[in-house]
């Protein structure tokens, strides 16, 4: 299966394994699964790092390099993704989350999230 990880899961998978529950750990370690990250997550980390948010003090360059080295596939932001955002219901205003949801829908990839608000959206989203 193909899985797109939300920003928190990317950080947890790389830097804080204690936050990863056993059910997602099995998804991440299954060699049959393809794992993806979005350019929007790297962008979010860079912006929030610049505003000195405590949980986002990690260097986005290092995170991107680790993800690629660990075999994750990078998804760029395409105009199709931006257009899909317009069709999403107004459940959540966070632009980073909304583009992740749109990317999952357009690409047909299951978005893994710990966020109950994101999980309210229709589409290939799994709260784990």
N, C-alpha and C positions, 0 to 999 in steps of 0.2 A: 504494500500500500504506500501511497504518497501522503506525507504529512508536512504541513507548514506550521512552524512553531511561532507562537506569539512572542513578543519581546521579552517578557518575564521568563518564559520557559527557556529561551536562548541563553539568557544570563544565568539562570539556575543550572542548566545543563553544563555550562562551561565553568562556572565559578562557585556555585553554591549547591552541591549535590544533595545536601540535607533537605532542601526544599522539594526535591523530586520524589513523588510518591512511587511506590513499587509498580503500580499499573502503567505509569508513563515511562518508568525506567525500562520496563520490558519492551515497550514500543520503540524507545530510542536505541536499545541494544539489539533489536532483531535485524539481522543482516538482510532480510527480505524487504524491509521498509526503506523507502527513499525519504530522506529528510531535507527539507527546504527552509531557507530563511529569506526574508524580504529585505530589499534595499531600504524599505521604510523603517525597519527595526534598527538598522545601523544609523539611519538618519535621526530617528528618535533618540537613540543613545547619545549621539553627538550633540543634539540640541539640549537635551536635559543635563548632560554633563557640563555644558557651558553655563547652565543656570545653577550649577552646584547642587543638584538634587542628590540626596544621600545615596539612593540606591543606584544611581546612574553615574558613578564616578569612575567607571571603567573606560579605558581607551578604546574607541570604536574601531581603530585600525587593528588593534590586537584581537579584539573579538572577531572581526571579519576574518582575519588570518587563521585563527583557531578553527572557526567554522568550516572554512574551505579545507584546511588541513585534516579535519575530522570527517570529511566526505560529504558535507552539506552542499546542496545546490543553491545557487543564488538566483532569486527571481527579481528582475528589474521591474520598475514601475512603468507600465505601458499606458497609452491613451485608453485602451479598452478597460483597464482597471479604473482609471479616473472616471470614465463614463458610467461604469457600474455603480460607483459610489452614489450617483444621483438616484438610483433605483432603490437604495436601501431605506428602510423605515427609520424615522428619527428616534431610535431607541437610545443612542449614544452619540455624543458630539465629538469625541476624541478623533481627530483626523488620522492618526496613525492606526488606530484600531479599525476605523472604517475602511481604510485602504487595504488592510490585511484581510478583512472580510470579503471585500470586492475581489481581491486577488484569488482567494480560495474559491469563490464562486466561478470566476472566469476560467481559472486553470483546472477546476475540478479536483482540487486537492483539499483534504480534510485539515482544517485549522484546529490545532490543539491549543487550548487556553485554560487558564485557571479562573478566568473572569466570568462570573455569572451573568453580567450584563451583556457581554459579547455573545454568550451562549443563547441569548434570547433571539438572535437573528436567525432567519431561515437560511438554509444552505448547509454546506458540508462543514459543520462546526461541531467539535466534541469538547465538552468540558471534562477535564480530567484532573 
